[in-house]
Amino acid sequence: MTQETGQAPMQWDASPNAGFTGPNVTPWLPVSEVFQKENVAAELAEPGSMLNFTRRLLELRQSSPALHSGSYRSVNGLPVSCFGYLRESGGERFLVLLNFSDQAATIELPDWGEGLAALGTGPDGLEEKVIRLDKITLDPPGGLLVKLAV
């Protein structure tokens, strides 16, 4: 959703007044001009939407001791525009990799083997798949959450 939507009533769907209020009621804030395509219903229907990404991230965090209360250890040797850390607890290990730049970044972790890409910001970010960690490219800006073998 655009920044413009932050100054408008919640855009629930493509109905009049974006589903925020009835069609015969004038909301006290103006409804965004893009409400018919940028709304909660549209985001729910789009697997790669920010809403579905956030929901999946919250599910992972709530179900994983490593993500909500695990130990924290920084990963060294990453590009200057990137940040990475390891979360561990109760037999779980997650690697979090973040690219804060406006350009793609390549991260090389040759000694880490492989892991399950549990969540990412790329086009197929909600799809779980096994990936090699020796060379990873993160879109700008982007992130990747990888479940590692214990």
N, C-alpha and C positions, 0 to 999 in steps of 0.2 A: 504494500500500500504506500502511496505517496505521502510526503510530509503534509500536503494539503489536507489529507484526511484527518490529521491530528487536531485540526481546528474545526471539526464538524461533529455532529452526533455520530454515535456508533453506526457503522454501515453494515447492517445485518444481511440484507439481500438486495435484489434489484427492483423491489416493489417501490411504490411512491414513498418519498421521504426515507428511502433506504431501509424500510422496515423498522425505523427507530420509533416512529409514532404513526398514528392512523393517517390515511390519505387526506382527510379533511381537517387536519390539525397542522398549524404552522409551527415547526420547531423553532426554539429561540436562537439556535445557531443555524447558519445556512448549511444545507446538505451539499456535499462535494459534487462537482460536476462529473466525476468519474465513478459514482456509486454503483452504476449498473454493471460495471465490470470489476471493480475493486470493492469486495465486500466479504463478509464472513462465509456466506454460502458458497461463493466462487472459490475462496481459499480452501474450504473443506473438500470441494470436488477436485482440486488440483493436488495430486500426490506430492509434488515438489514445492508446494507453497511454504512461505515462512510460517504460517499457522501450523501446518502439519509437521514441519521441521521442529518447531518449538514444542509441540505436543509430544513428539517422539523423544526429544531430548529430556523432557520432564519425566516421561515414563522410564527411560533408562536410568536417570538419576535416582528416582524413587525406588527402583527395584534393585539397585546395585550398592552394596555397602562400600565398595571401593570409590564410587563417585560421590556419595553423600558424606562419608566420614572416613575415608581411607587416608593413608599417609600420602604425602606429597614430595616429589623429587623432580627437580628441573632436569631437562635434557640439554646437554651441552653440545656445541659444535654445529648449531643450526645457522642458517643465513641470518644476517642482522635484522631483516624484516620479519623474522619468524620467532615464535615462542613455542616451546614444547615442554610437557611435564608428564610424569607418570603418577597414577593413583593406584594404590594397592590396599587390599583388605580382604580378609577371609577367603583366601584362595583365588581372588580376582585381581586382574591387572588391566588397567586401561591406559593407553597412550593418547594424549591430547596434543594435536598439532595445529597451530594457528599461523596464518599468513596475514600480516597487517598492512602489506604494501598494496599499491595499485597495479602491480605486475605479478604474473605467475612466479612462483618460487619453487625451486627443486630442493628437496630435503633428502639427504643420503644418510641412511642408517644401516650400513652393510652388515653389522654384527647382530641385528635384531631379528632376522629371519622373516617370518610372516605373521599376520594376524587377521582378525575378522574386522573389516571396516563396518562398524556398527552404525555410524551416522556421519554424514558429510554435507558440506554446503554446495557441492557440485551438482550437475544436472541429475545424476543418479544417486544422490546423497542419502535417500531413505532406503536404498536397496542394500541389504547386507551381502557382502562377498569377501572372500579370502583375497588378501593382497600381499605382495612382497614389500618389505620395508627398506630394501636396499636403495631404492630410488623412487621418491614420491613427488609428484607435482601438485601443488595446491593452487587453485585459482585465486585471483585477487578480489577483494579480500576473502579469505576462506578458511575453513577449518575441517578437521577430520578427527573422529573419535574411533580408536582401534582397540578392540578387545584382544589381549595377548594371552598366549598359553602360559600357564603357571610354571 
